[in-house]
Amino acid sequence: MDWDYLRYIRALAIGGTLAKAGELLGVHQTTVLRRLDQMEESLGVQFFERNQNGLQLTPVGEMAFREAERLATDMENLERKLVGQDGAPVGKVRLAAEDAMLNGLLSPILAELVREYPHIELEVLTDNDVANLSHREADLTLRPENKPQATLEGERIAAIESAVYGSAQYCRRNRKPDVANRPQDYTWIVPDETFSHLATGRWYRKHLKNASSFIRCNSLQSMYALARDGAGLAVLPCYLGEAERSLRRLSDPLEGENVDLWLHVNQDTQQMARVRIVMEFLVGRLQSLESDIEISNGG
């Protein structure tokens, strides 16, 4: 077997399409297609199912991809040893998180990280769809979820509390909204179906069933921006709402609607020194913010 095949299989699995694999490899997508056809024909196996949405690994492809990832890690470790830098955290670490979480929690921590470890090449992957944050290509994934898969390795950071927030100008226009007794009187900024299960969906269904004015968003960052600028009321994580001076908290943290925040590590790369160092750094800094993430009732 040509060892170069594994390089192409890895790029195709990570990219998901011929075009993205070509970008990762630095070649045209027609070259990637020709190489894929060549290796499947020469070995008599099918590594990918091809459909209109892209490429999906077959069981044989999954096995080849795992070996490709292992070899990529081995080659990176060997390279560090050869240049005499094995004891130092050097190289790329890929972190996946929501846009809102990056802006509300991670940005100052990452700025501190790169100052302390200048030889780590940090790559940040953001996605508004929480369910898609298990990027295969990410070494670390910061994700809110109450029941992580048993196979996932990681550290629990804190419980994210949420509450109702509105801008000062919206509150003035509406004479301090009474969200406890008259929620139907106001415009609500709510998540669409792509992430409503993580945005206090039960509270919306119980309290807003008679409301008639909505703005729906597929991004928590968009909800935050609209609420901040006076478009309506929104249920936001307290770490976002409390940090914004123009927002007013109009309720206690919603009882029973919190979600745990986890930092997961990719099992294929968790033994790499630079991944372990970044994970330990992030866990320590994020756990020190527990009081900002978990807001006590009446606080």
Secondary structure, DSSP 8 states (H G I E B T S, - for coil): --THHHHHHHHHHHH-SHHHHHHHHTS-HHHHHHHHHHHHHHHT---EEEETTEEEE-HHHHHHHHHHHHHHHHHHHHHHHHTT-TTS--EEEEEEE-HHHIIIIIHHHHHHHHHH-TTEEEEEEE-S-GGG---TT-SEEEEE-SS--TT-EEEEEEEE-EEEEEEHHHHHHTTS--TTT-GGGS-EEEE-TTTGGGTTHHHHHHHSTT---EEEES-HHHHHHHHHTTS-EEEEEHHHHTT-TTEEE-SS--TT--EEEEEEE-TTTTTSHHHHHHHHHHHHHHHTTHHHHS--TT-
